[in-house]
Amino acid sequence: MQKVFESCYALDKRCYEQYGLSEDILMEHASAGMSNYIRKHFPLGASVLVVAGTGNNGADGIALARQLHGDYEIKLYIPFELHSAMAKVQLERASFLGLKTVNTLSQADVVVDALFGAGLNRNLDENTQHILHQLNAIKAHKIACDIPTGVGETGMLMPIAFHADVTICMGAYKEALFLDACKDVVGEVLRVDLGVSSLFYEGQSQTCLLERSDLKLPSRTQQSTHKGSFGHAAVFCGEKEGAGIISGMAAATFGAGLTTLVVHEKVTPPPYLMHTTVVPDNASALAIGMGLGCHFESEFIQKYVVKSHLPIVLDADSFYNKEILSVLEQKDREIVITPHPKEFVVLWKTLTGEQLTVIQVQNKRFEMVRMFNAKYPHITLLLKGANTLIMQEERLYINALGCSKLSKGGSGDVLSGLIVSLLAQGYTAIDAAIQGSLALVMAADQFEGSSYSMLPIDLVEEVGKLECVVKG
């Protein structure tokens, strides 16, 4: 789990004021981080095109070119007049070694984008956009220095961006790198230190980036157990019964000792899933909303959902039902809600009366989850997307490990099943949401079929193999 920050300016300032480090020292470490990456992945003599901008991001790029000069074929392209004092200093240092700039963009093995850094708050001009189009057309391994040029301070594209294979961010991870809008341009995101350990550089943050190593499976280590030792998940199965069945399959696969589908009429689930018309007395967690429709009457929902004390997952059709949403006012209950952006729009309108659009939610995902958390801090919100955001009690977690294999009906039903399974086994709401989301994306990653072919049942099957994968 890594800390994430809205901005690193204050972190750099601490290095100057408290640790006696200069801007120059931080810059040398930033460029060394990129240099080490290139030296690790590319043989000596490979061609490296460095495109440097007018400010300190450009200075990082020029310093990189100097560090690689002599071992690699360096093409340093500076399209605009340098403005920053450090950029001018770095160019002078490079010239002392005989490194000359080039006047045109050309093919290279590696392309490094050091045009604009973090904090971009305006659209790029036509000249810069033209350069980006040219860079994106080059067939090479592409590295972004700190953040791809064209990714704005909030993560929006301004209006286009450099398409990086890897973004090497300096000092600490930045929120802007994890907005859905820039998922396809940042590539793999790596972090390098700037002369001090991250322990000293980063300071406090309420936002964390989840890693694969954060997955903690509900592995069974004790031998003297029985099915009751692992809880009883009750999954409401509504009009679109397949959604509830898929969710139940996921819950059973992820370790719930018992899983029961709560049905209105007869269904034909796998034989390992029980089904009944009422919530079992020994149920330890509930999941409702997946394919629910208007299947259950008000009196039933009041008795078994609203007036229940059991931990609960709300998904899908739950967000269209004011009666079910009244559960959100219960502050002594473990509650996880898992809307996708469109469902969040409906949820927000019901709770606040404010009408949003899906585009507004997507453009301000971090802001939206924080706004919800301010009103309902006790609720665990999991906002689905290319990068999943999970928040409770002012703590925000980013799961950026998802992939487009999950972009298919039923994936969310699997997620609800994973979460209710963990709730049934005694996990807190926030831990169930974190671990359920990690299990989902890691299971999808393990699927070996075509990128477009994964079915919910394939996903459930991969969940069942995760313990073997993690243990190696």
C-alpha positions, 0 to 999 in steps of 0.5 A: 500500500503506497501513499498518494498525494494531490500535489507534491509541491509541499513535499519538495518544499520540506526537502529544501527547508528541513533536510537541506536538499536543493532543487538541484539534488532532487532533480539529479535523483529524479533523472537518475531514476529514469536513467536507471530504468532505461539502463535496466531495460535497454542495452547500451547503444540504444537510441533515446529521444528526450523531448524537453520542455521549458520548465523544471520537467524539461530540466529533468529530461535534459539532466537525463540526457546528460546522464545517458550521453556516451552510453546511449545514442541521445537525441535531445529535442527542445522545441521551445525557449527554456524558461526555468533557471534549472533547465538552462543550467542543465542544458549548459552542463550537457553542452560541456559534455558535447551533447548537442540538441536535434532540430527534428523528431525522429525514430528511436528505441526509447522516447522520453516525454519531459515537456510538461510536469504536474499541475497543468491547468490549461489546454495545450496549445496547437504546437504542443498538441502537434508534437504529441501527435508526432511522438504518439506516432513513433513506434518506441518504448515511451516514458513519461517524466513524472506525468504524461504531458497533457494530463491535467492537474486533476487527471483530465486530458488537456485535450490530448496527452502523451501515450506512455508505456510507463510513467515514472513519478517523482517522489510520490504518487499523485492522484491525477495519475489515477483518474479514469480519464487518463488510464490509457495514457499513463501506462505502468506507474512507477515511483522513484525517490528524490534523495531521501527515503519515502519515509521522510519525503512523503509525510501524512496522507489519507489516500493510499494506492493498493498493491497486489501484495495487499491481497489477504485471502480468507485462507483456512489455517485452522483445521478444527472448523465446520461450515458455521465457522465461516458464516452464512451469506444470504443473497437476494435473487430478484427478477433477473435471477442470473445476477443473484446466482452469479453473486451467490456462486462468488460468495460460496467460492470465496469462503462463506461456509453457507450461501443461500439465495433469498428468492421470490419464486423457484430458481435453479441454482448450482446444487451447492447454493441453497434457496429459500423465500426468507432470510435464514435465521443464522445468516451473518451477512446480506447482499441485495440489488443484483438483478433485483427489480421490483421483486420483493414487496415493501413489507418483506424489505422492511422486515429482512433488510431495513430492520435487520442488523446484519452487515450488508452489501447494496448494489445495482437496483438498490440505488433505485429503491428509496426504502432500501437506501434508508439503510444508509442512515444506520450508523451502527451497521457494517454497510458497503455500497458498490455503485458504478457511475450511473448508479452513483448519479441516481444515488446522489439525486435521491440522497441530496436532490442534486442532479449530476451527470455521469460525465461530471462524476467521472471527471471528479471521481475523487471529489465525488467520493469525498463529498459522499464520505462527508455526508456518510462517513460510516458507509464504505463506498466503492465507486466502480470504474477503470480505477476503483475508489473505496472510501470510509471515515476519510480514508480513501483507497485506490485500486488501479489494478483493474483491466478491461476484461471486467467490462462485461455484465456480471462482473459487478455481481461477482464483486458483490458476492466476494464482499458479502462472503467476507462480511459473512466471515466477520470482516469489517466493511472497509476490509471486505470492500478492499479485499473483495476488489483486489480478489476481483481484479487479480482473478481477472488478470489470471484469466488466460482466454481472450481479452473479450471472452471472460464470463462471470463464471470464468471469473468465479473460477479464477477466484477459486485459484487465487490462493495457489497463484499467491503462494506461487 
